[in-house]
Amino acid sequence: MAPLLEQFIECHVFVISVDGRVFVGVLKGFDQLTNLVLYNCIERVYHVDSPVEELELGIYVVRGDNVVLVGEVDLDVDRSMSGIEAQPLKPVVY
């Protein structure tokens, strides 16, 4: 997966981890193990009965063995979803 991440350098990305955590930030770097460096990183915590909670993390490293999904974020669509209410993702079991 690592070589495919080059196209996302300096882009806003959405990362889902194995334990169901959701991170959004600017991808600044990665390595061959898919360890990710995110700048201006925010962790989104979803709740069923209240809007999404955003925790500011700043510069954050996500270990490659915890990465499930990486995708580019459309900022216009992302801004319009700030009040969303949803169930949190469950951890990946394998």
PyMOL Python script that loads the backbone (N, CA, C, O; Angstrom):
from pymol import cmd

cmd.read_pdbstr("""\
ATOM      1  N   MET A   1       0.817  -1.195   0.000  1.00  0.00           N
ATOM      2  CA  MET A   1       0.000   0.000   0.000  1.00  0.00           C
ATOM      3  C   MET A   1       0.861   1.259   0.000  1.00  0.00           C
ATOM      4  O   MET A   1       0.444   2.288  -0.532  1.00  0.00           O
ATOM      5  N   ALA A   2       2.045   1.195   0.583  1.00  0.00           N
ATOM      6  CA  ALA A   2       2.864   2.400   0.768  1.00  0.00           C
ATOM      7  C   ALA A   2       3.131   3.181  -0.517  1.00  0.00           C
ATOM      8  O   ALA A   2       2.961   4.401  -0.504  1.00  0.00           O
ATOM      9  N   PRO A   3       3.544   2.550  -1.644  1.00  0.00           N
ATOM     10  CA  PRO A   3       3.802   3.354  -2.845  1.00  0.00           C
ATOM     11  C   PRO A   3       2.558   4.089  -3.357  1.00  0.00           C
ATOM     12  O   PRO A   3       2.676   5.151  -3.968  1.00  0.00           O
ATOM     13  N   LEU A   4       1.385   3.539  -3.113  1.00  0.00           N
ATOM     14  CA  LEU A   4       0.154   4.178  -3.557  1.00  0.00           C
ATOM     15  C   LEU A   4      -0.166   5.438  -2.767  1.00  0.00           C
ATOM     16  O   LEU A   4      -0.974   6.258  -3.205  1.00  0.00           O
ATOM     17  N   LEU A   5       0.454   5.597  -1.617  1.00  0.00           N
ATOM     18  CA  LEU A   5       0.186   6.769  -0.773  1.00  0.00           C
ATOM     19  C   LEU A   5       0.862   8.034  -1.281  1.00  0.00           C
ATOM     20  O   LEU A   5       0.507   9.128  -0.843  1.00  0.00           O
ATOM     21  N   GLU A   6       1.819   7.921  -2.187  1.00  0.00           N
ATOM     22  CA  GLU A   6       2.531   9.100  -2.694  1.00  0.00           C
ATOM     23  C   GLU A   6       1.586  10.142  -3.259  1.00  0.00           C
ATOM     24  O   GLU A   6       1.837  11.339  -3.122  1.00  0.00           O
ATOM     25  N   GLN A   7       0.505   9.712  -3.890  1.00  0.00           N
ATOM     26  CA  GLN A   7      -0.443  10.651  -4.487  1.00  0.00           C
ATOM     27  C   GLN A   7      -1.189  11.475  -3.435  1.00  0.00           C
ATOM     28  O   GLN A   7      -1.792  12.496  -3.766  1.00  0.00           O
ATOM     29  N   PHE A   8      -1.153  11.039  -2.167  1.00  0.00           N
ATOM     30  CA  PHE A   8      -1.875  11.733  -1.105  1.00  0.00           C
ATOM     31  C   PHE A   8      -0.994  12.669  -0.275  1.00  0.00           C
ATOM     32  O   PHE A   8      -1.492  13.326   0.639  1.00  0.00           O
ATOM     33  N   ILE A   9       0.308  12.741  -0.578  1.00  0.00           N
ATOM     34  CA  ILE A   9       1.199  13.637   0.175  1.00  0.00           C
ATOM     35  C   ILE A   9       0.699  15.072   0.026  1.00  0.00           C
ATOM     36  O   ILE A   9       0.380  15.510  -1.080  1.00  0.00           O
ATOM     37  N   GLU A  10       0.630  15.802   1.136  1.00  0.00           N
ATOM     38  CA  GLU A  10       0.153  17.189   1.222  1.00  0.00           C
ATOM     39  C   GLU A  10      -1.347  17.317   0.951  1.00  0.00           C
ATOM     40  O   GLU A  10      -1.834  18.424   0.720  1.00  0.00           O
ATOM     41  N   CYS A  11      -2.077  16.220   0.973  1.00  0.00           N
ATOM     42  CA  CYS A  11      -3.533  16.250   0.799  1.00  0.00           C
ATOM     43  C   CYS A  11      -4.215  15.944   2.135  1.00  0.00           C
ATOM     44  O   CYS A  11      -3.640  15.291   3.005  1.00  0.00           O
ATOM     45  N   HIS A  12      -5.444  16.428   2.278  1.00  0.00           N
ATOM     46  CA  HIS A  12      -6.239  16.062   3.442  1.00  0.00           C
ATOM     47  C   HIS A  12      -6.705  14.629   3.252  1.00  0.00           C
ATOM     48  O   HIS A  12      -7.276  14.287   2.217  1.00  0.00           O
ATOM     49  N   VAL A  13      -6.459  13.791   4.255  1.00  0.00           N
ATOM     50  CA  VAL A  13      -6.835  12.385   4.175  1.00  0.00           C
ATOM     51  C   VAL A  13      -7.683  11.976   5.379  1.00  0.00           C
ATOM     52  O   VAL A  13      -7.681  12.621   6.427  1.00  0.00           O
ATOM     53  N   PHE A  14      -8.391  10.899   5.180  1.00  0.00           N
ATOM     54  CA  PHE A  14      -9.254  10.281   6.170  1.00  0.00           C
ATOM     55  C   PHE A  14      -8.630   8.915   6.443  1.00  0.00           C
ATOM     56  O   PHE A  14      -8.408   8.144   5.510  1.00  0.00           O
ATOM     57  N   VAL A  15      -8.347   8.608   7.694  1.00  0.00           N
ATOM     58  CA  VAL A  15      -7.704   7.335   8.047  1.00  0.00           C
ATOM     59  C   VAL A  15      -8.585   6.607   9.056  1.00  0.00           C
ATOM     60  O   VAL A  15      -9.013   7.192  10.051  1.00  0.00           O
ATOM     61  N   ILE A  16      -8.850   5.341   8.798  1.00  0.00           N
ATOM     62  CA  ILE A  16      -9.563   4.491   9.756  1.00  0.00           C
ATOM     63  C   ILE A  16      -8.570   3.472  10.270  1.00  0.00           C
ATOM     64  O   ILE A  16      -7.851   2.839   9.497  1.00  0.00           O
ATOM     65  N   SER A  17      -8.537   3.319  11.593  1.00  0.00           N
ATOM     66  CA  SER A  17      -7.595   2.383  12.209  1.00  0.00           C
ATOM     67  C   SER A  17      -8.293   1.071  12.568  1.00  0.00           C
ATOM     68  O   SER A  17      -9.520   0.975  12.549  1.00  0.00           O
ATOM     69  N   VAL A  18      -7.491   0.078  12.891  1.00  0.00           N
ATOM     70  CA  VAL A  18      -7.990  -1.253  13.231  1.00  0.00           C
ATOM     71  C   VAL A  18      -8.958  -1.215  14.409  1.00  0.00           C
ATOM     72  O   VAL A  18      -9.912  -1.991  14.458  1.00  0.00           O
ATOM     73  N   ASP A  19      -8.710  -0.309  15.360  1.00  0.00           N
ATOM     74  CA  ASP A  19      -9.582  -0.239  16.529  1.00  0.00           C
ATOM     75  C   ASP A  19     -10.808   0.658  16.310  1.00  0.00           C
ATOM     76  O   ASP A  19     -11.527   0.961  17.262  1.00  0.00           O
ATOM     77  N   GLY A  20     -11.050   1.083  15.063  1.00  0.00           N
ATOM     78  CA  GLY A  20     -12.248   1.845  14.734  1.00  0.00           C
ATOM     79  C   GLY A  20     -12.112   3.348  14.905  1.00  0.00           C
ATOM     80  O   GLY A  20     -13.098   4.071  14.762  1.00  0.00           O
ATOM     81  N   ARG A  21     -10.920   3.834  15.208  1.00  0.00           N
ATOM     82  CA  ARG A  21     -10.722   5.270  15.351  1.00  0.00           C
ATOM     83  C   ARG A  21     -10.645   5.920  13.972  1.00  0.00           C
ATOM     84  O   ARG A  21     -10.186   5.310  13.006  1.00  0.00           O
ATOM     85  N   VAL A  22     -11.107   7.180  13.901  1.00  0.00           N
ATOM     86  CA  VAL A  22     -11.144   7.921  12.647  1.00  0.00           C
ATOM     87  C   VAL A  22     -10.288   9.172  12.797  1.00  0.00           C
ATOM     88  O   VAL A  22     -10.499   9.971  13.709  1.00  0.00           O
ATOM     89  N   PHE A  23      -9.319   9.339  11.894  1.00  0.00           N
ATOM     90  CA  PHE A  23      -8.424  10.494  11.918  1.00  0.00           C
ATOM     91  C   PHE A  23      -8.552  11.249  10.600  1.00  0.00           C
ATOM     92  O   PHE A  23      -8.709  10.646   9.538  1.00  0.00           O
ATOM     93  N   VAL A  24      -8.485  12.568  10.681  1.00  0.00           N
ATOM     94  CA  VAL A  24      -8.470  13.413   9.493  1.00  0.00           C
ATOM     95  C   VAL A  24      -7.310  14.386   9.656  1.00  0.00           C
ATOM     96  O   VAL A  24      -7.159  15.010  10.706  1.00  0.00           O
ATOM     97  N   GLY A  25      -6.493  14.514   8.617  1.00  0.00           N
ATOM     98  CA  GLY A  25      -5.367  15.439   8.669  1.00  0.00           C
ATOM     99  C   GLY A  25      -4.660  15.501   7.336  1.00  0.00           C
ATOM    100  O   GLY A  25      -5.067  14.848   6.374  1.00  0.00           O
ATOM    101  N   VAL A  26      -3.598  16.290   7.281  1.00  0.00           N
ATOM    102  CA  VAL A  26      -2.793  16.409   6.071  1.00  0.00           C
ATOM    103  C   VAL A  26      -1.677  15.376   6.136  1.00  0.00           C
ATOM    104  O   VAL A  26      -0.896  15.349   7.087  1.00  0.00           O
ATOM    105  N   LEU A  27      -1.611  14.527   5.116  1.00  0.00           N
ATOM    106  CA  LEU A  27      -0.573  13.503   5.081  1.00  0.00           C
ATOM    107  C   LEU A  27       0.761  14.155   4.733  1.00  0.00           C
ATOM    108  O   LEU A  27       0.936  14.686   3.637  1.00  0.00           O
ATOM    109  N   LYS A  28       1.700  14.109   5.679  1.00  0.00           N
ATOM    110  CA  LYS A  28       3.016  14.702   5.483  1.00  0.00           C
ATOM    111  C   LYS A  28       4.066  13.673   5.101  1.00  0.00           C
ATOM    112  O   LYS A  28       5.061  14.016   4.462  1.00  0.00           O
ATOM    113  N   GLY A  29       3.863  12.420   5.480  1.00  0.00           N
ATOM    114  CA  GLY A  29       4.856  11.409   5.152  1.00  0.00           C
ATOM    115  C   GLY A  29       4.381  10.014   5.501  1.00  0.00           C
ATOM    116  O   GLY A  29       3.382   9.836   6.197  1.00  0.00           O
ATOM    117  N   PHE A  30       5.114   9.026   5.005  1.00  0.00           N
ATOM    118  CA  PHE A  30       4.832   7.619   5.273  1.00  0.00           C
ATOM    119  C   PHE A  30       6.104   6.840   5.005  1.00  0.00           C
ATOM    120  O   PHE A  30       7.055   7.373   4.432  1.00  0.00           O
ATOM    121  N   ASP A  31       6.126   5.588   5.414  1.00  0.00           N
ATOM    122  CA  ASP A  31       7.278   4.737   5.122  1.00  0.00           C
ATOM    123  C   ASP A  31       6.813   3.409   4.547  1.00  0.00           C
ATOM    124  O   ASP A  31       5.625   3.218   4.288  1.00  0.00           O
ATOM    125  N   GLN A  32       7.753   2.490   4.348  1.00  0.00           N
ATOM    126  CA  GLN A  32       7.439   1.209   3.711  1.00  0.00           C
ATOM    127  C   GLN A  32       6.518   0.325   4.554  1.00  0.00           C
ATOM    128  O   GLN A  32       5.929  -0.625   4.039  1.00  0.00           O
ATOM    129  N   LEU A  33       6.393   0.634   5.838  1.00  0.00           N
ATOM    130  CA  LEU A  33       5.496  -0.130   6.715  1.00  0.00           C
ATOM    131  C   LEU A  33       4.128   0.531   6.847  1.00  0.00           C
ATOM    132  O   LEU A  33       3.306   0.100   7.656  1.00  0.00           O
ATOM    133  N   THR A  34       3.881   1.564   6.065  1.00  0.00           N
ATOM    134  CA  THR A  34       2.648   2.335   6.049  1.00  0.00           C
ATOM    135  C   THR A  34       2.432   3.118   7.344  1.00  0.00           C
ATOM    136  O   THR A  34       1.297   3.467   7.668  1.00  0.00           O
ATOM    137  N   ASN A  35       3.502   3.398   8.085  1.00  0.00           N
ATOM    138  CA  ASN A  35       3.387   4.341   9.191  1.00  0.00           C
ATOM    139  C   ASN A  35       3.086   5.697   8.566  1.00  0.00           C
ATOM    140  O   ASN A  35       3.731   6.087   7.592  1.00  0.00           O
ATOM    141  N   LEU A  36       2.120   6.415   9.112  1.00  0.00           N
ATOM    142  CA  LEU A  36       1.675   7.681   8.538  1.00  0.00           C
ATOM    143  C   LEU A  36       1.981   8.834   9.476  1.00  0.00           C
ATOM    144  O   LEU A  36       1.856   8.699  10.693  1.00  0.00           O
ATOM    145  N   VAL A  37       2.381   9.969   8.913  1.00  0.00           N
ATOM    146  CA  VAL A  37       2.550  11.202   9.682  1.00  0.00           C
ATOM    147  C   VAL A  37       1.468  12.157   9.208  1.00  0.00           C
ATOM    148  O   VAL A  37       1.427  12.538   8.038  1.00  0.00           O
ATOM    149  N   LEU A  38       0.588  12.542  10.134  1.00  0.00           N
ATOM    150  CA  LEU A  38      -0.514  13.454   9.827  1.00  0.00           C
ATOM    151  C   LEU A  38      -0.284  14.783  10.527  1.00  0.00           C
ATOM    152  O   LEU A  38       0.084  14.820  11.701  1.00  0.00           O
ATOM    153  N   TYR A  39      -0.503  15.873   9.804  1.00  0.00           N
ATOM    154  CA  TYR A  39      -0.349  17.230  10.313  1.00  0.00           C
ATOM    155  C   TYR A  39      -1.740  17.829  10.485  1.00  0.00           C
ATOM    156  O   TYR A  39      -2.643  17.549   9.696  1.00  0.00           O
ATOM    157  N   ASN A  40      -1.913  18.656  11.521  1.00  0.00           N
ATOM    158  CA  ASN A  40      -3.238  19.215  11.844  1.00  0.00           C
ATOM    159  C   ASN A  40      -4.263  18.092  11.982  1.00  0.00           C
ATOM    160  O   ASN A  40      -5.385  18.194  11.487  1.00  0.00           O
ATOM    161  N   CYS A  41      -3.867  17.042  12.649  1.00  0.00           N
ATOM    162  CA  CYS A  41      -4.702  15.849  12.784  1.00  0.00           C
ATOM    163  C   CYS A  41      -5.824  16.071  13.789  1.00  0.00           C
ATOM    164  O   CYS A  41      -5.641  16.678  14.844  1.00  0.00           O
ATOM    165  N   ILE A  42      -6.977  15.563  13.424  1.00  0.00           N
ATOM    166  CA  ILE A  42      -8.153  15.582  14.286  1.00  0.00           C
ATOM    167  C   ILE A  42      -8.664  14.158  14.385  1.00  0.00           C
ATOM    168  O   ILE A  42      -8.780  13.463  13.376  1.00  0.00           O
ATOM    169  N   GLU A  43      -8.972  13.718  15.607  1.00  0.00           N
ATOM    170  CA  GLU A  43      -9.655  12.430  15.771  1.00  0.00           C
ATOM    171  C   GLU A  43     -11.136  12.720  15.890  1.00  0.00           C
ATOM    172  O   GLU A  43     -11.549  13.578  16.671  1.00  0.00           O
ATOM    173  N   ARG A  44     -11.927  12.010  15.120  1.00  0.00           N
ATOM    174  CA  ARG A  44     -13.376  12.175  15.178  1.00  0.00           C
ATOM    175  C   ARG A  44     -13.977  11.034  15.977  1.00  0.00           C
ATOM    176  O   ARG A  44     -13.730   9.857  15.713  1.00  0.00           O
ATOM    177  N   VAL A  45     -14.778  11.422  16.965  1.00  0.00           N
ATOM    178  CA  VAL A  45     -15.446  10.440  17.803  1.00  0.00           C
ATOM    179  C   VAL A  45     -16.939  10.580  17.543  1.00  0.00           C
ATOM    180  O   VAL A  45     -17.535  11.617  17.837  1.00  0.00           O
ATOM    181  N   TYR A  46     -17.533   9.542  16.997  1.00  0.00           N
ATOM    182  CA  TYR A  46     -18.948   9.569  16.630  1.00  0.00           C
ATOM    183  C   TYR A  46     -19.809   9.061  17.770  1.00  0.00           C
ATOM    184  O   TYR A  46     -19.435   8.138  18.493  1.00  0.00           O
ATOM    185  N   HIS A  47     -20.991   9.696  17.918  1.00  0.00           N
ATOM    186  CA  HIS A  47     -21.965   9.327  18.939  1.00  0.00           C
ATOM    187  C   HIS A  47     -23.338   9.225  18.281  1.00  0.00           C
ATOM    188  O   HIS A  47     -23.636   9.948  17.330  1.00  0.00           O
ATOM    189  N   VAL A  48     -24.163   8.328  18.793  1.00  0.00           N
ATOM    190  CA  VAL A  48     -25.505   8.144  18.253  1.00  0.00           C
ATOM    191  C   VAL A  48     -26.408   9.312  18.620  1.00  0.00           C
ATOM    192  O   VAL A  48     -27.229   9.740  17.809  1.00  0.00           O
ATOM    193  N   ASP A  49     -26.265   9.832  19.833  1.00  0.00           N
ATOM    194  CA  ASP A  49     -27.204  10.827  20.336  1.00  0.00           C
ATOM    195  C   ASP A  49     -26.670  12.259  20.386  1.00  0.00           C
ATOM    196  O   ASP A  49     -27.319  13.136  20.957  1.00  0.00           O
ATOM    197  N   SER A  50     -25.507  12.507  19.803  1.00  0.00           N
ATOM    198  CA  SER A  50     -24.951  13.861  19.771  1.00  0.00           C
ATOM    199  C   SER A  50     -24.032  14.001  18.553  1.00  0.00           C
ATOM    200  O   SER A  50     -23.571  13.005  17.998  1.00  0.00           O
ATOM    201  N   PRO A  51     -23.774  15.242  18.147  1.00  0.00           N
ATOM    202  CA  PRO A  51     -22.907  15.438  16.971  1.00  0.00           C
ATOM    203  C   PRO A  51     -21.499  14.898  17.202  1.00  0.00           C
ATOM    204  O   PRO A  51     -21.079  14.651  18.332  1.00  0.00           O
ATOM    205  N   VAL A  52     -20.796  14.727  16.102  1.00  0.00           N
ATOM    206  CA  VAL A  52     -19.430  14.198  16.147  1.00  0.00           C
ATOM    207  C   VAL A  52     -18.550  15.105  17.009  1.00  0.00           C
ATOM    208  O   VAL A  52     -18.652  16.331  16.953  1.00  0.00           O
ATOM    209  N   GLU A  53     -17.693  14.481  17.799  1.00  0.00           N
ATOM    210  CA  GLU A  53     -16.741  15.198  18.648  1.00  0.00           C
ATOM    211  C   GLU A  53     -15.393  15.186  17.936  1.00  0.00           C
ATOM    212  O   GLU A  53     -14.958  14.148  17.439  1.00  0.00           O
ATOM    213  N   GLU A  54     -14.729  16.352  17.887  1.00  0.00           N
ATOM    214  CA  GLU A  54     -13.431  16.434  17.220  1.00  0.00           C
ATOM    215  C   GLU A  54     -12.356  16.771  18.239  1.00  0.00           C
ATOM    216  O   GLU A  54     -12.412  17.806  18.901  1.00  0.00           O
ATOM    217  N   LEU A  55     -11.370  15.875  18.355  1.00  0.00           N
ATOM    218  CA  LEU A  55     -10.262  16.060  19.282  1.00  0.00           C
ATOM    219  C   LEU A  55      -9.031  16.465  18.493  1.00  0.00           C
ATOM    220  O   LEU A  55      -8.573  15.715  17.631  1.00  0.00           O
ATOM    221  N   GLU A  56      -8.488  17.640  18.776  1.00  0.00           N
ATOM    222  CA  GLU A  56      -7.309  18.119  18.061  1.00  0.00           C
ATOM    223  C   GLU A  56      -6.060  17.406  18.583  1.00  0.00           C
ATOM    224  O   GLU A  56      -5.771  17.432  19.779  1.00  0.00           O
ATOM    225  N   LEU A  57      -5.327  16.770  17.666  1.00  0.00           N
ATOM    226  CA  LEU A  57      -4.130  16.014  18.031  1.00  0.00           C
ATOM    227  C   LEU A  57      -2.849  16.672  17.535  1.00  0.00           C
ATOM    228  O   LEU A  57      -1.767  16.325  18.009  1.00  0.00           O
ATOM    229  N   GLY A  58      -2.937  17.607  16.599  1.00  0.00           N
ATOM    230  CA  GLY A  58      -1.744  18.258  16.049  1.00  0.00           C
ATOM    231  C   GLY A  58      -1.016  17.334  15.088  1.00  0.00           C
ATOM    232  O   GLY A  58      -1.621  16.792  14.163  1.00  0.00           O
ATOM    233  N   ILE A  59       0.283  17.153  15.304  1.00  0.00           N
ATOM    234  CA  ILE A  59       1.058  16.208  14.490  1.00  0.00           C
ATOM    235  C   ILE A  59       0.901  14.829  15.128  1.00  0.00           C
ATOM    236  O   ILE A  59       1.103  14.668  16.331  1.00  0.00           O
ATOM    237  N   TYR A  60       0.544  13.845  14.322  1.00  0.00           N
ATOM    238  CA  TYR A  60       0.207  12.531  14.866  1.00  0.00           C
ATOM    239  C   TYR A  60       0.784  11.448  13.957  1.00  0.00           C
ATOM    240  O   TYR A  60       0.757  11.577  12.733  1.00  0.00           O
ATOM    241  N   VAL A  61       1.300  10.391  14.557  1.00  0.00           N
ATOM    242  CA  VAL A  61       1.822   9.249  13.814  1.00  0.00           C
ATOM    243  C   VAL A  61       0.885   8.061  14.028  1.00  0.00           C
ATOM    244  O   VAL A  61       0.590   7.683  15.161  1.00  0.00           O
ATOM    245  N   VAL A  62       0.429   7.485  12.931  1.00  0.00           N
ATOM    246  CA  VAL A  62      -0.410   6.278  12.982  1.00  0.00           C
ATOM    247  C   VAL A  62       0.463   5.119  12.530  1.00  0.00           C
ATOM    248  O   VAL A  62       1.006   5.131  11.426  1.00  0.00           O
ATOM    249  N   ARG A  63       0.594   4.116  13.394  1.00  0.00           N
ATOM    250  CA  ARG A  63       1.402   2.945  13.036  1.00  0.00           C
ATOM    251  C   ARG A  63       0.771   2.193  11.877  1.00  0.00           C
ATOM    252  O   ARG A  63      -0.448   2.029  11.810  1.00  0.00           O
ATOM    253  N   GLY A  64       1.617   1.743  10.973  1.00  0.00           N
ATOM    254  CA  GLY A  64       1.148   1.077   9.773  1.00  0.00           C
ATOM    255  C   GLY A  64       0.330  -0.166  10.020  1.00  0.00           C
ATOM    256  O   GLY A  64      -0.591  -0.458   9.257  1.00  0.00           O
ATOM    257  N   ASP A  65       0.648  -0.919  11.084  1.00  0.00           N
ATOM    258  CA  ASP A  65      -0.129  -2.132  11.348  1.00  0.00           C
ATOM    259  C   ASP A  65      -1.509  -1.822  11.907  1.00  0.00           C
ATOM    260  O   ASP A  65      -2.313  -2.734  12.097  1.00  0.00           O
ATOM    261  N   ASN A  66      -1.798  -0.556  12.173  1.00  0.00           N
ATOM    262  CA  ASN A  66      -3.127  -0.146  12.639  1.00  0.00           C
ATOM    263  C   ASN A  66      -3.979   0.469  11.541  1.00  0.00           C
ATOM    264  O   ASN A  66      -5.152   0.764  11.770  1.00  0.00           O
ATOM    265  N   VAL A  67      -3.418   0.671  10.351  1.00  0.00           N
ATOM    266  CA  VAL A  67      -4.135   1.348   9.270  1.00  0.00           C
ATOM    267  C   VAL A  67      -5.026   0.356   8.520  1.00  0.00           C
ATOM    268  O   VAL A  67      -4.566  -0.685   8.049  1.00  0.00           O
ATOM    269  N   VAL A  68      -6.313   0.705   8.420  1.00  0.00           N
ATOM    270  CA  VAL A  68      -7.259  -0.096   7.646  1.00  0.00           C
ATOM    271  C   VAL A  68      -7.551   0.579   6.315  1.00  0.00           C
ATOM    272  O   VAL A  68      -7.614  -0.082   5.279  1.00  0.00           O
ATOM    273  N   LEU A  69      -7.732   1.909   6.342  1.00  0.00           N
ATOM    274  CA  LEU A  69      -8.145   2.626   5.151  1.00  0.00           C
ATOM    275  C   LEU A  69      -7.546   4.029   5.149  1.00  0.00           C
ATOM    276  O   LEU A  69      -7.477   4.683   6.190  1.00  0.00           O
ATOM    277  N   VAL A  70      -7.113   4.486   3.972  1.00  0.00           N
ATOM    278  CA  VAL A  70      -6.647   5.862   3.773  1.00  0.00           C
ATOM    279  C   VAL A  70      -7.328   6.372   2.517  1.00  0.00           C
ATOM    280  O   VAL A  70      -7.282   5.723   1.472  1.00  0.00           O
ATOM    281  N   GLY A  71      -7.962   7.533   2.618  1.00  0.00           N
ATOM    282  CA  GLY A  71      -8.614   8.115   1.449  1.00  0.00           C
ATOM    283  C   GLY A  71      -8.524   9.624   1.473  1.00  0.00           C
ATOM    284  O   GLY A  71      -8.386  10.230   2.536  1.00  0.00           O
ATOM    285  N   GLU A  72      -8.603  10.229   0.301  1.00  0.00           N
ATOM    286  CA  GLU A  72      -8.542  11.687   0.205  1.00  0.00           C
ATOM    287  C   GLU A  72      -9.894  12.283   0.600  1.00  0.00           C
ATOM    288  O   GLU A  72     -10.949  11.727   0.293  1.00  0.00           O
ATOM    289  N   VAL A  73      -9.839  13.422   1.283  1.00  0.00           N
ATOM    290  CA  VAL A  73     -11.040  14.090   1.769  1.00  0.00           C
ATOM    291  C   VAL A  73     -11.412  15.230   0.834  1.00  0.00           C
ATOM    292  O   VAL A  73     -10.559  16.040   0.472  1.00  0.00           O
ATOM    293  N   ASP A  74     -12.681  15.298   0.440  1.00  0.00           N
ATOM    294  CA  ASP A  74     -13.219  16.453  -0.277  1.00  0.00           C
ATOM    295  C   ASP A  74     -13.633  17.456   0.798  1.00  0.00           C
ATOM    296  O   ASP A  74     -14.610  17.228   1.511  1.00  0.00           O
ATOM    297  N   LEU A  75     -12.902  18.559   0.919  1.00  0.00           N
ATOM    298  CA  LEU A  75     -13.111  19.501   2.016  1.00  0.00           C
ATOM    299  C   LEU A  75     -14.503  20.118   2.020  1.00  0.00           C
ATOM    300  O   LEU A  75     -15.042  20.381   3.095  1.00  0.00           O
ATOM    301  N   ASP A  76     -15.104  20.358   0.858  1.00  0.00           N
ATOM    302  CA  ASP A  76     -16.452  20.930   0.808  1.00  0.00           C
ATOM    303  C   ASP A  76     -17.477  19.968   1.397  1.00  0.00           C
ATOM    304  O   ASP A  76     -18.342  20.374   2.174  1.00  0.00           O
ATOM    305  N   VAL A  77     -17.381  18.714   1.033  1.00  0.00           N
ATOM    306  CA  VAL A  77     -18.288  17.691   1.570  1.00  0.00           C
ATOM    307  C   VAL A  77     -18.015  17.486   3.060  1.00  0.00           C
ATOM    308  O   VAL A  77     -18.946  17.330   3.851  1.00  0.00           O
ATOM    309  N   ASP A  78     -16.743  17.488   3.436  1.00  0.00           N
ATOM    310  CA  ASP A  78     -16.363  17.255   4.825  1.00  0.00           C
ATOM    311  C   ASP A  78     -16.934  18.329   5.751  1.00  0.00           C
ATOM    312  O   ASP A  78     -17.406  18.009   6.842  1.00  0.00           O
ATOM    313  N   ARG A  79     -16.899  19.593   5.334  1.00  0.00           N
ATOM    314  CA  ARG A  79     -17.434  20.691   6.161  1.00  0.00           C
ATOM    315  C   ARG A  79     -18.932  20.548   6.395  1.00  0.00           C
ATOM    316  O   ARG A  79     -19.426  20.898   7.467  1.00  0.00           O
ATOM    317  N   SER A  80     -19.652  20.043   5.416  1.00  0.00           N
ATOM    318  CA  SER A  80     -21.101  19.933   5.530  1.00  0.00           C
ATOM    319  C   SER A  80     -21.531  18.758   6.409  1.00  0.00           C
ATOM    320  O   SER A  80     -22.719  18.617   6.700  1.00  0.00           O
ATOM    321  N   MET A  81     -20.601  17.922   6.835  1.00  0.00           N
ATOM    322  CA  MET A  81     -20.943  16.743   7.635  1.00  0.00           C
ATOM    323  C   MET A  81     -20.588  16.908   9.109  1.00  0.00           C
ATOM    324  O   MET A  81     -20.584  15.923   9.848  1.00  0.00           O
ATOM    325  N   SER A  82     -20.293  18.118   9.552  1.00  0.00           N
ATOM    326  CA  SER A  82     -19.812  18.323  10.923  1.00  0.00           C
ATOM    327  C   SER A  82     -20.850  17.996  11.987  1.00  0.00           C
ATOM    328  O   SER A  82     -20.479  17.657  13.111  1.00  0.00           O
ATOM    329  N   GLY A  83     -22.120  18.084  11.676  1.00  0.00           N
ATOM    330  CA  GLY A  83     -23.155  17.809  12.669  1.00  0.00           C
ATOM    331  C   GLY A  83     -23.696  16.397  12.628  1.00  0.00           C
ATOM    332  O   GLY A  83     -24.740  16.112  13.215  1.00  0.00           O
ATOM    333  N   ILE A  84     -23.010  15.527  11.953  1.00  0.00           N
ATOM    334  CA  ILE A  84     -23.500  14.161  11.765  1.00  0.00           C
ATOM    335  C   ILE A  84     -23.533  13.385  13.085  1.00  0.00           C
ATOM    336  O   ILE A  84     -22.659  13.544  13.936  1.00  0.00           O
ATOM    337  N   GLU A  85     -24.545  12.556  13.234  1.00  0.00           N
ATOM    338  CA  GLU A  85     -24.654  11.657  14.383  1.00  0.00           C
ATOM    339  C   GLU A  85     -24.602  10.235  13.836  1.00  0.00           C
ATOM    340  O   GLU A  85     -25.336   9.905  12.904  1.00  0.00           O
ATOM    341  N   ALA A  86     -23.744   9.389  14.405  1.00  0.00           N
ATOM    342  CA  ALA A  86     -23.587   8.034  13.896  1.00  0.00           C
ATOM    343  C   ALA A  86     -23.017   7.135  14.981  1.00  0.00           C
ATOM    344  O   ALA A  86     -22.435   7.607  15.957  1.00  0.00           O
ATOM    345  N   GLN A  87     -23.192   5.847  14.797  1.00  0.00           N
ATOM    346  CA  GLN A  87     -22.580   4.896  15.714  1.00  0.00           C
ATOM    347  C   GLN A  87     -21.089   4.837  15.452  1.00  0.00           C
ATOM    348  O   GLN A  87     -20.661   4.913  14.300  1.00  0.00           O
ATOM    349  N   PRO A  88     -20.286   4.702  16.507  1.00  0.00           N
ATOM    350  CA  PRO A  88     -18.839   4.544  16.310  1.00  0.00           C
ATOM    351  C   PRO A  88     -18.546   3.238  15.568  1.00  0.00           C
ATOM    352  O   PRO A  88     -19.315   2.281  15.657  1.00  0.00           O
ATOM    353  N   LEU A  89     -17.437   3.207  14.842  1.00  0.00           N
ATOM    354  CA  LEU A  89     -17.028   1.976  14.166  1.00  0.00           C
ATOM    355  C   LEU A  89     -16.547   0.959  15.185  1.00  0.00           C
ATOM    356  O   LEU A  89     -15.935   1.315  16.192  1.00  0.00           O
ATOM    357  N   LYS A  90     -16.820  -0.283  14.923  1.00  0.00           N
ATOM    358  CA  LYS A  90     -16.344  -1.352  15.799  1.00  0.00           C
ATOM    359  C   LYS A  90     -14.936  -1.746  15.383  1.00  0.00           C
ATOM    360  O   LYS A  90     -14.565  -1.588  14.220  1.00  0.00           O
ATOM    361  N   PRO A  91     -14.152  -2.256  16.318  1.00  0.00           N
ATOM    362  CA  PRO A  91     -12.792  -2.710  15.962  1.00  0.00           C
ATOM    363  C   PRO A  91     -12.831  -3.836  14.936  1.00  0.00           C
ATOM    364  O   PRO A  91     -13.787  -4.608  14.877  1.00  0.00           O
ATOM    365  N   VAL A  92     -11.781  -3.914  14.133  1.00  0.00           N
ATOM    366  CA  VAL A  92     -11.644  -4.984  13.151  1.00  0.00           C
ATOM    367  C   VAL A  92     -11.181  -6.232  13.892  1.00  0.00           C
ATOM    368  O   VAL A  92     -10.216  -6.194  14.655  1.00  0.00           O
ATOM    369  N   VAL A  93     -11.878  -7.330  13.658  1.00  0.00           N
ATOM    370  CA  VAL A  93     -11.517  -8.593  14.301  1.00  0.00           C
ATOM    371  C   VAL A  93     -11.012  -9.531  13.214  1.00  0.00           C
ATOM    372  O   VAL A  93     -11.694  -9.774  12.218  1.00  0.00           O
ATOM    373  N   TYR A  94      -9.815 -10.051  13.418  1.00  0.00           N
ATOM    374  CA  TYR A  94      -9.267 -10.991  12.434  1.00  0.00           C
ATOM    375  C   TYR A  94      -8.521 -12.090  13.108  1.00  0.00           C
ATOM    376  O   TYR A  94      -7.989 -12.976  12.439  1.00  0.00           O
TER     377      TYR A  94
END
""", "prot")
cmd.dss("prot")
cmd.show_as("cartoon", "prot")
cmd.util.cbc("prot")
cmd.orient("prot")
